Amino acid sequence: MDQASGLRRMKQSKVKVIAVTGGKGGVGKTNVSLNMAIAMAKQGKRVLVLDADLGLANVDVMLGLRVERNLSHVLSGQCELEDILIEGPAGIKIVPATSGTRSMVDLSESEHAGLIRAFSQLQGNYDVLIVDTAAGIGNTVVSFARASQDVLVVVCDEPTSITDAYALIKVLSREQGLFKFKVVANMVRNMRDGQVLFNKLTKVTDRFLDVALELAAIIPFDENLRLAVRKQQSFVMAYPKSPASLAIKALAKKALDWPVPAQAGGHLEFFLEQLITSADNESKRDVANE
């Protein structure tokens, strides 16, 4: 049985899959991922967070959680995916990333099959999968974004953040056929600055790319966020009435209302099929270029 047919045979369940990315590091992407996940869980949803930064895992560190085993142990057959899941605030579950520098394109065929088997066990157990991608526009980031149902691009008001976000959107649109992106203006002084930041990004995308951007949220700079990070806590739990918390809760509520397509794109097995297909294509390109 080939991998794709195995995926198609999986029980179909409507899982909302959201990739949170940003191009540049330091824009608050992981904070947005985690706190949005927690806010969704507080609204009664079963949420799984995949730490997709396979070379520099940090989701567990941000929450002060102890990780004994990670995705590499699942891929090597040492344990099941359920064995490595760790529970975070509000009952969210987290898939810890592997350590080291390996990317999805470096996985062997047996590891691809292992990844599929691992996630197939989770069918029906979750309402939302949030994929916290790595920084940059590498193969892993592109693969996860391409496989997801919604792509949430986090930007802050720095020239490098805007240019890197544009570069990421350019790659995803021109090379992967993605044309709709949600944008989070993060760590801005006020609502007006958030709108100005969004306008800066749309000014260049409208000029050079055939894409549609939607301003999903404006999250203000909030000193409580830094305090929460130092405490290794989520700010929506530590400071639930802070400006940033209120903004992230509104984003979570909005994201839960984003429609799940009737076609396979809304299903967890389709996420995996897209992921594996993308990885295989990258491997073939690498071999062809050698």
KAPE-V715175 format. One record per residue. N is the residue number from 0. OMEGA is omega in degrees with one decimal (none if undefined). NEAR is the number of other ideal C-beta (glycine too) atoms within 10 Angstrom. Layout:
n=(N,N)
omega=(OMEGA,OMEGA)
near=(NEAR,NEAR)
//
This chain:
n=(0,1,2,3,4,5,6,7,8,9,10,11,12,13,14,15,16,17,18,19,20,21,22,23,24,25,26,27,28,29,30,31,32,33,34,35,36,37,38,39,40,41,42,43,44,45,46,47,48,49,50,51,52,53,54,55,56,57,58,59,60,61,62,63,64,65,66,67,68,69,70,71,72,73,74,75,76,77,78,79,80,81,82,83,84,85,86,87,88,89,90,91,92,93,94,95,96,97,98,99,100,101,102,103,104,105,106,107,108,109,110,111,112,113,114,115,116,117,118,119,120,121,122,123,124,125,126,127,128,129,130,131,132,133,134,135,136,137,138,139,140,141,142,143,144,145,146,147,148,149,150,151,152,153,154,155,156,157,158,159,160,161,162,163,164,165,166,167,168,169,170,171,172,173,174,175,176,177,178,179,180,181,182,183,184,185,186,187,188,189,190,191,192,193,194,195,196,197,198,199,200,201,202,203,204,205,206,207,208,209,210,211,212,213,214,215,216,217,218,219,220,221,222,223,224,225,226,227,228,229,230,231,232,233,234,235,236,237,238,239,240,241,242,243,244,245,246,247,248,249,250,251,252,253,254,255,256,257,258,259,260,261,262,263,264,265,266,267,268,269,270,271,272,273,274,275,276,277,278,279,280,281,282,283,284,285,286,287,288,289)
omega=(178.4,-173.7,-175.5,-179.3,177.1,178.9,-177.6,-179.8,179.5,175.1,-177.9,175.6,-177.2,177.2,177.5,-177.0,-176.7,174.3,177.3,-174.1,-177.7,-177.2,-176.1,173.3,176.2,-179.4,178.8,-175.8,-178.6,176.3,177.8,-179.4,-175.4,-175.8,173.8,178.4,-179.2,178.4,177.2,179.2,178.3,176.9,173.9,-178.6,175.4,-169.4,175.3,177.3,176.7,174.6,-173.4,172.2,-170.6,-178.6,-176.3,-177.3,-179.4,-179.7,-179.2,-179.8,-178.2,-178.9,179.2,-177.8,180.0,179.9,178.5,178.3,-178.2,-174.4,179.9,179.0,176.7,-177.9,179.6,177.0,-178.3,-179.9,178.2,-179.7,179.4,-176.6,-176.4,-179.2,175.2,-177.4,178.8,180.0,177.7,176.2,176.5,176.2,-175.3,171.8,-178.3,-179.4,174.0,174.5,-179.8,-173.0,-177.7,177.2,-179.6,-177.4,179.6,-178.8,178.0,179.6,179.6,177.6,173.2,-179.8,178.6,178.5,179.0,-179.7,-177.5,-177.0,179.2,178.0,-174.6,-176.9,176.9,-176.2,-174.3,175.9,-174.4,170.1,177.1,-177.2,178.3,-173.7,173.5,173.7,176.1,-179.3,179.4,-176.7,-177.4,179.7,-179.5,-179.0,-178.8,179.9,-179.3,-176.2,-174.4,-178.3,176.3,177.6,-178.4,-177.0,-178.7,178.4,172.2,-171.2,174.3,-179.5,-178.4,178.4,-179.2,-179.1,179.6,176.6,177.6,-179.5,179.0,179.6,178.6,-180.0,-177.1,-179.0,-174.6,-176.0,-175.0,176.2,176.2,-174.4,179.7,-178.0,172.6,-176.5,172.6,173.5,-170.4,174.8,178.1,-175.5,-177.7,-177.4,-179.1,179.0,177.5,178.2,177.8,178.3,177.9,179.9,177.7,-178.9,-178.8,178.9,-179.3,179.5,178.8,-177.3,-170.8,-173.9,176.1,-178.1,176.8,178.4,176.9,177.1,-175.0,-177.7,170.3,-177.7,-175.5,171.3,-174.0,-179.1,179.0,178.0,179.3,178.4,179.9,179.1,178.9,179.7,-174.1,178.0,174.0,-176.3,177.7,176.6,-176.3,-177.3,-171.3,-178.4,178.7,-179.1,-179.5,179.5,179.3,179.4,-177.8,176.5,177.5,177.6,-179.7,179.7,179.3,-177.8,178.9,178.3,176.4,-174.9,173.0,-176.8,178.9,179.7,-172.0,-176.6,179.9,-173.7,-178.1,-178.7,176.5,175.5,-178.9,179.4,177.7,-178.1,-179.3,178.7,179.9,-179.9,179.3,178.9,178.1,179.7,179.5,179.0,-179.7,179.4,-178.5,-177.4,-178.4,none)
near=(7,8,18,15,9,16,22,14,11,17,10,15,15,12,23,22,25,21,26,29,29,28,26,21,15,12,25,22,26,23,24,24,26,26,27,29,31,26,27,25,22,18,14,8,18,16,25,23,28,23,28,27,22,24,14,14,20,13,24,18,14,20,19,10,15,6,16,10,14,19,23,17,17,24,20,12,12,11,13,13,20,12,12,20,17,19,10,23,18,17,12,26,19,24,23,24,23,18,14,12,9,15,17,25,18,16,19,9,11,11,19,19,17,18,21,19,15,21,22,17,11,19,15,13,13,19,19,21,22,28,25,29,29,24,19,18,21,17,20,24,25,22,25,27,28,21,23,26,20,21,23,28,25,27,28,22,18,14,8,13,23,19,14,21,27,20,14,25,27,17,18,24,19,13,11,16,8,17,13,11,24,21,25,27,26,27,24,20,10,12,12,10,16,24,14,13,23,20,12,16,22,17,12,15,19,13,7,13,18,9,17,13,19,14,16,20,21,21,26,19,17,19,11,16,26,11,14,23,16,8,11,13,16,26,23,29,17,17,19,14,9,19,16,24,24,17,23,28,20,15,22,24,13,14,20,16,6,14,9,15,11,8,8,14,15,19,23,25,22,22,25,23,21,22,23,22,16,21,22,17,14,19,17,11,11,12,8,7,6,4)
//
